[in-house]
Amino acid sequence: MKHWFLMLLIGCFSLPAHAVLKIDITEGVEGAAPIAIIPFKWSGTAMLADSDITQIVNSDLARSGKFSPVAEKDLLARPQRPQDIHFKTWRVSGVDHLVIGSVDKTSADRFKVDFRLFNVYRGEQVLGYSFTATRASLRTTAHQISDLIFEKLTGLPGAFDARIAYVTSQQFSGKPPEYKLQVADTDGYNPQTLLTSNEPIMSPVWSPDGSKVAYVSFETGLSAIYTHDIHTGERVKMAAFKGINSAPAWSPDGKALAMTLSKEGNADIYIMSIKSKSLRRMTKHWAIDTEPAWMPDSKSLIFTSSRSGKPQLYRLSLDSGARPKRITFEGRYNANASVAYDGKKVAFVHGKDGLYSIAVLYLDTGLMQVLTEGPLDESPDFAPNGSMIIFASQDRGRAVLAAVSTDGRNKQRLALSDGEVREPSWAAERN
């Protein structure tokens, strides 16, 4: 039997020690709102190449698929103060909004960062903030600016100042592969290695507050579920029972983990208290039940089960005692669910005719939309604001990460310059 619930084809792939994920927008969105981001004025120091706030904000907004930043070479003017903006000229050029900003060095390692957002057609400022930053936090400040602009103009919270987790490995000649669990900013910068092992690391998932990652490690030769504090490095072994220990999923309040265990002989869904490690068995069936995902209200789980003969998604109420309800019917393979923050959509892997793609199910209507073309897309995870889905994919025969907007119109590829990467997870917030 295929272990589609446990072994998601982690291969042996090479990785430079501090590699940064390179992001390419492979399919943009027609009709994205034009926005002009004027190069920020730096005072007291030369612009820091790795902290170019203008470039970071441009990249963030372009990656969202909802904005089309004007290329720097095509800017009509470069106003630095509000009184320098000639709104009529920008209106004629078709720009909807304009951003100006400055970075002032105030001490050896302190910077004051200001920005203002203007509605070109109304000719007025609609947003403005001032930040204090260190050199190390300038990129974070840039992502926060992107989040504020995104939320002001779309009504959705931004998701740029968050982090992603993923698994990589490096193959040395004559030696076993070296697996790494890494976290990085959503644009691939500031990678941090949490764990290195000669055995596979799988299924990383963030705690709701972004302070910990739960994952499966085979470092002893057998599967075990751990939690890992990304700041202190503290690891806690949560589950190492006989048989399968897999697919951890944090509850929305961060107080419990749903997981798959086969300690009683069959793979079923359990919920474990983080504090006491007490277990509550949620399913008891001859089929394989796995890959639990919490609904935002904590009242139910969506999980993968083979009880219909092939992998399908089911919903289980945690309080009623009712039997799980099947929610996917189109196709013979539907697995590995991720639930959007609003609980209205579920992303999952949809298999058809030998192709495995990312699809979305709208829970209120039961309608399904296939977003990607495969051939081997897996491990979907919603962005915190529900606007994008990150997943593992293939590009010219090597493993990469990819992202797609929930309407399927904007697509991106996140790849290492020399290596492969899998098992993505998007943090709900940055801690």
N, C-alpha and C positions, 0 to 999 in steps of 0.2 A: 504494500500500500504506500502511496506517496505521502510523505510527511509534509504536506502543504501547509500545515499549521505550525511547523517547528523549524524546518530547514529551508529557508528561502534563498537557496542557491548562493550561499556565500562562497566565493571563489578565492583563489590566491592572487592577490593583486598588489602591485608595488606602490609605495608612497614616500615622497620626500619627507624629511623630518618635520618641516614647518610649512608644508604645502598649503597654498590658499586656493580655495575653490574659485574657479573662473566662471562667471555667469555670462551666458549669451542669450539674448532674446531671439528665439528662433521663429516666433510668429507673433506679430504685434496686433494691436486692435485698431481697426479703422474707426475714426471718430473720437479717438482719445483727445481729451481737452488740452489745447495748447497752453503752455505756461512758460514764462521767461524767468530764468534764475540768473540774475546778474552776478558776475564773479564777486565774491565777498572781498571787501577791502581789508587788508592786513596792515596793522600799525605796530611798530615796536619790534618787529621781527619779520623775516622773510616767510612766505607761505611754506608750511611744512608739507612736503610731497605726499606723505602717507596720511595726512589729515586735511586734504583739500575738501573743505566743507561743501563748496559749490558742486564739485564733481560727485560727492557722495549723495547729496540731496537730488541732483539730476538723475543719478543711477537708481536711487530708491524709487522715485516717482515714475520713472520709465518702466521699472520692473513690475510696478503694480498693474500696468496695462490700462490704467484709467487716465494717464497723463502723457502728453507728448512734449517734453521739454525742448525748447528751441536750442539748436546747436550753437555753441559759443561763437563760431565764425559768422553766424547769421543774425546775431543780435543787432538791432537797429541802433542802439545806444547803450551806454553803461552808466546809468545814473547811480550815484552813491547816497544821495539824500532825497527825501520825499519831494522837496521843492524842485529837484532836477528832473522829475518824471514828466514827460510830455504825453499825457494820456491819449490825446487825439491821435498821435502818431502810432502808438501801440494798438489802438482800436482798429485803425486802418489795416494794420498788419495781421489782424485776426487773433491776437493774443488775448486770452481771457483773464489771466492773472499774472502778476509780476512779483518777484521776490528780490529784495535788496538786503544786504547784511554786512556786518563788519566783525573783525576779530582783532582785539586790542590786547597786547601783552602787558600785564599789570605788574608782574614780578617774575622771578627766575622760572617758575613753573606754573604760573597762573595766567589765565586768559579770560577776557570778558567777550562773550559772543552775543551779538544782537541780530535779530532779523525782523523784517516787516513784510507782510503779505498784502498786496493791493488788488482790489477788483478794478480791472482796467475800464470796464464799461461804466461803472458807477464813479470812477475817479476817486476812490477813497480807500483808506487802510481798513482791512477787515480783521487783521491779526498781527500781533507783535509780542515778542518775548525777549528777555535778556537772561543769559546763563553765565555762570562761573564754571570754568573748566580747567583741568590740568592738561598737560600734553597727552597723557595716557587716556584721558576721557574725551578728547576732541572728536573722535569718530563716534562715540556714543552720543555726544551732543548733536552731531550732524543727523544721526538717525532720529533723535528726539524731535528735531526741527521737521524732518520728513513726516513723522507721525502727526505732529500738530497740523501741518498743512493738509495732509491727507484727511484727517478727521474733520477739519473745518470745511473742506470742499466736497466731501462725500457723505458725511454724517456717520461714517464707520470709524471705529478706533483704528489707528495705525498699527502695523505689526513689524516695523523696521527695527525698532530698538528691542529686539528679542534675540534668542539664540536657537541654534539647531544642534542636534546631536546626530552622530552617524558613526558607522563602523568601517574601518579600513584594515588592510593587512599588507605586509611586505614580505616577499619571498627572498630568502638568502640562499645562495648556492650551497647545496648539500645540507641545508638546515630546514627545520620545519618553519612554516610561515609565522610571522609575528603579527598578531592582531592588536589593533588599537581602538579604544573607544575615545572619540574626540568630540568636543563641543566648539562652536565658533559662532561669530555673529551671522546674521541672516545673509549678509553679502559675502560670506566665506572668510572674512578677515578674523584676526586674533584667535587662531586655532589653539586649543588647549587639550592635551592628552590626559585623560582621567585614568586610564588603565591600559597596560600592555601585557599581553599574554601569548603563550605559544599554542593556546587552544581557542576555539571560536568564542566570540562575544556576539550576542544577538539581542534584538528587540529592545533597544533603549527607548525609554519613555520618560518624559519630564513630570516632576511633581507640579501641582497647580501653581505654586508660588515661584517656580523656576530655580529653586535652591538645590534640588536633588534630581538624580536620574536613577530609575530602576532599570535593570537589565538582566539578561541571562548570560551566565559564564560557564564554560566547560573546563575551567582551569584545573580541576581535579580529575578530569576525564569523564565526569558525569555532570548533568545539568544542575544548576542552582540559580536561584533568584537573589540578587543583591540590590540594596539601595546604596547610593554613593553621593555624599555631600560634595558639591563641586567647589566649595570654598575651603573646607577643612580637610577634605580627602578621606573623611571617615566612611568606611564601608561596613554595612551590616548585612549578614547573611539572613535572608528572610525565609527561604524555603529550599531545602535540600533533601526532599523525601525520596524514597525508592521510586524509580521510574521517571516519568516526565515532570519537570518543573519548568514551566514556560509561560510566555505571553502575559507579562505583568501589565496592569493598567491601574493607574491611580484613581481613587474616587475624587469627585469634584472638591471635597473638603480636605483632601490630602491625608485623611485619617485611616485609609484602608487601601489595600491592593486587591483587585480581582486578578485571578491567575488560572492557569490550567495545571492540574495535578493528576497523576495516575496512581496515587498512593494506595487506592483501593482496588487497583487492577485495571480500571478503564479511565480514559482521559475525560475529565469532567471539570466544570467551572466551580471554583471556590472563591470566597472572599476572606482575606486575612486582615485582622486589625494590626496596624503599624505598631501600636504601643504594646499590646499584650501578645501578639502573634497568634491569637485564637483564630480558629478556622470555622467558617460556615459553608457547608456544601450547598451549592445552588442547583446543580443538575445531577441526575442519576439516570443514566441511559446507556444502552449497549453501544450507541454510536460514539463517535469522537466529537466532543464539545470543546471548543477552544476559542482563542482570540477574542476575549471579552472587551467591550468598549462601553463606557458609562454614558448614559444619557445625562445632560446637564443638571436635571433635577434630582439625581441620585436614586430615582425610584425604579429604574429598570436598566437592564444591560442588553446590548446587541452583541451576538456572538455567532461564530461559525459552527455549523454542525453537519455531520454526514447522515443524520437520521432519515433523510429522504432518499438516501442512496448516493447522492453527490453533495459536495460542499454547497451549502446555502446559508443565508443569514436568517437568524431568528431573534425575536425580542422576548425578553423574560422580565416580568414584573417581580420585584424583590419582596413585595409585601403580600400580594394576594394569594399566593400559592397556586395560581393558575399555571397551566402548561404553557411552555414557550410557543409563541406564535410566529409562523414563518412569514417573512416579509419580502423575500426575493423569489421570483418565479420565472424570469426570463433568462434562458441559458442554463447550462448544466454545471456551471462553476461560478459561484459568487462567494467571496471570502474576504477576510482581513479588513474589517470595518473601522472607519474613523468617523466620529460624530462631530458635526459643526457646533460652534459655541452656542448657537441659538436652538439647537435640537431639532431643526427642521430638515436637515439634509444629512445623508450618510454617504461617505465616499468608500469605495471598496474595489477589489480586483474582480473584474468580469472576464471569464474565459469563454471564448467562442471560436470554433474552427481552428484550434491550435494557437490562437492569439490571446494574450493576456493584457487587458487594457484597464485603465482607471475609469470608473463610472460613478455617477451620483444618483442616489435614490431620494426622491422628495417624499417624505413620510406622510404628508397630508393627502397627497393624491395617488401615491404608489407608482408614479411615473419614474422611469429610469432614463438617464442620458449618458451615453458613452462619450468621454472627453478626450481620450488618447487612442492611438493606433497600435500600441504594442511595439514589438511582438512579445516582450517580456517585461511588463510594467508591474510593480508590486509595492507593498509597504506604504500605502497612502497615508498622509496625515494633514489635517486641515491647519491652515494658518490661524492664529488666535482670533482674527477678525472674520474668518470664514470666507475671505475673498479669493484665496489661493489654496491649492493642494500641492504639497511636496511629495515626491515618491521616488522610488528607485527604478532605473530604466537601463536600456542598452543603447549605445551609440557606436556604430561601426565596430561591433564586437567587443566593446569594453563597457564595464559597469560605470554609470554616472548617476547623479541625482538629477531630477527634473522637477519643474513646477508648472502647473496649469491653472488658469483662472476657473472659477466654478461654472462659468458659462462656456468654457472650452476655447475661448477666442484668443487668449494670450498664453504663449508657451515659452518656457525658458529651459536652458540646460545648465547644470552646475557640474563642472568637470575639473578634475585635477590635470595639470599639464603633463604629468607622467605617473599614471596610476589609476586606480579604480576605487569606488566608494559606494556603500550601500546602507540600508536600514536607517532612513532619516526620521527624525522626530523634531517637531517644532514646539518650542517652549511657549506656554501660555503668557508668561511675562518674564521680564528680566529681574533677577534678584542680585 
